[in-house]
Amino acid sequence: MTKAKRVESDEGNIYKRANDMFVKVTSGDTNGAYEVCEERCPAGFASRPHMHPNNHETFFVLKGGAKFLLGDDEYDGKVGDLFHIPPGTPHQVIAGDKGIHMLMVYSPGTTEAMFEDMTALTPEDRADWKTGAAVAKKHNTIWLKNFPRSSK
């Protein structure tokens, strides 16, 4: 049985790469139902364009802003905005000039293992498309080469 817990500001399972990911509520805390993460991205950071075949992903903007590319739609995300991404939706987040700080919920909770595996890679392997895509795929994340399909 899981227990209630408190996680302070700079705590959680921390995965530092080009962005910092703090896993605040783990899959183990929820019996696999979901994970809650805090992501801190510097100015100009861009996630790899990707999609999750079976997972829901929700972002809530706490500080800063970013461009959110969700399927065929593009949004300027600002403090207080929430974006929900259902399974199969191609998406990418591109941090604005002040970076972005977000709260994220993944359901079911299967992404922390990917953060752990990606962080364990060398920076060169992480930058290599084929290597990174293989690790992501192992964790229900598909990197996309042709997204977005058109510039807006």
C-alpha positions in Angstrom: 0.0 0.0 0.0 1.3 3.5 -0.9 1.6 6.3 1.6 0.9 10.0 1.6 4.1 12.0 1.1 5.4 15.6 0.9 7.9 16.6 -1.8 9.6 20.0 -1.3 10.5 22.4 -4.1 13.9 21.0 -5.2 13.1 17.4 -4.3 12.0 14.4 -6.2 13.8 12.0 -8.4 16.0 14.4 -10.5 17.0 13.8 -14.1 19.3 16.5 -15.4 19.9 16.8 -19.1 19.3 19.8 -21.4 16.3 20.3 -19.1 15.8 19.3 -15.5 13.0 16.8 -14.7 11.9 16.3 -11.1 9.6 13.3 -10.7 7.5 14.3 -7.7 5.0 11.5 -7.7 6.3 8.2 -9.0 4.5 5.4 -10.7 5.2 3.4 -7.5 3.4 6.0 -5.5 0.2 5.5 -7.6 0.4 1.7 -8.4 1.2 2.7 -12.0 -1.8 4.9 -12.6 0.1 8.2 -13.2 3.3 10.2 -12.5 3.6 13.9 -11.6 6.7 15.7 -12.8 8.1 19.2 -12.6 10.1 20.2 -15.7 12.4 23.2 -15.9 13.6 24.1 -19.4 16.0 26.9 -20.2 15.3 29.5 -22.9 15.3 27.9 -26.4 15.0 24.3 -25.2 13.0 22.2 -27.6 11.7 18.7 -26.9 12.1 16.1 -29.6 8.9 16.0 -31.7 7.2 12.8 -30.4 4.0 11.0 -29.5 2.9 8.5 -26.9 0.7 5.6 -28.4 -0.9 4.7 -25.0 -0.2 7.6 -22.6 -2.0 10.8 -21.7 0.2 13.8 -21.0 -0.9 17.0 -19.4 1.2 20.2 -19.0 0.4 23.1 -16.6 2.6 26.2 -17.1 4.0 27.6 -13.8 6.5 30.1 -15.0 7.8 31.4 -18.4 6.3 30.3 -21.6 6.7 28.1 -24.7 5.3 27.3 -28.1 3.2 24.1 -27.9 2.8 22.2 -31.1 -0.1 19.7 -30.7 -1.1 17.8 -33.8 -1.9 20.4 -36.4 -2.4 23.2 -33.8 0.1 25.7 -32.4 -0.3 27.6 -29.2 1.7 30.2 -27.2 1.6 28.8 -23.7 1.8 31.2 -20.8 1.5 31.0 -17.0 -1.7 29.4 -16.0 -2.3 27.6 -19.3 -3.0 23.8 -19.3 -2.5 21.5 -22.3 -3.8 18.0 -22.4 -2.4 15.6 -25.0 -4.3 12.4 -25.6 -2.5 9.2 -26.8 -1.3 9.3 -30.4 -1.1 13.1 -30.7 2.2 14.4 -32.1 3.6 17.2 -30.0 6.6 19.3 -29.2 7.4 22.0 -26.7 9.8 24.9 -27.5 10.7 27.1 -24.5 10.4 30.8 -24.9 13.1 33.4 -24.2 12.6 33.1 -20.4 12.5 29.3 -20.5 9.5 27.4 -19.1 8.7 25.7 -15.8 5.8 23.2 -15.9 4.0 20.7 -13.9 3.3 17.5 -15.9 1.1 14.5 -15.4 1.7 11.2 -17.3 -1.0 8.5 -17.3 -0.3 5.6 -17.0 2.9 6.3 -15.1 5.6 4.8 -17.4 7.9 7.7 -18.3 10.3 7.9 -15.4 12.1 4.8 -16.6 12.7 6.6 -19.9 14.1 9.7 -18.1 16.4 7.4 -16.2 17.6 5.5 -19.3 18.1 8.8 -21.3 20.0 10.4 -18.5 22.3 7.4 -18.3 23.3 7.9 -22.0 26.4 9.9 -22.9 25.6 13.3 -24.3 26.7 12.0 -27.7 24.4 9.0 -27.6 21.5 11.2 -26.4 22.1 13.5 -29.4 22.2 10.5 -31.8 18.7 10.1 -33.3 18.8 6.4 -33.7 20.1 5.7 -30.2 17.7 8.1 -28.5 14.7 7.0 -30.6 15.4 3.3 -29.6 15.4 4.2 -25.9 12.3 6.3 -26.2 10.4 3.6 -28.1 11.2 1.1 -25.4 9.2 3.4 -23.1 6.1 4.0 -25.2 7.5 7.3 -26.8 7.9 7.5 -30.6 10.2 10.3 -31.9 8.9 11.9 -35.1 11.1 13.1 -37.9 8.4 14.8 -40.0 6.7 17.0 -37.4 5.5 19.6 -37.7 4.4 18.9 -41.2 4.2 22.5 -42.2 5.4 25.8 -40.7 2.8 28.1 -39.3 
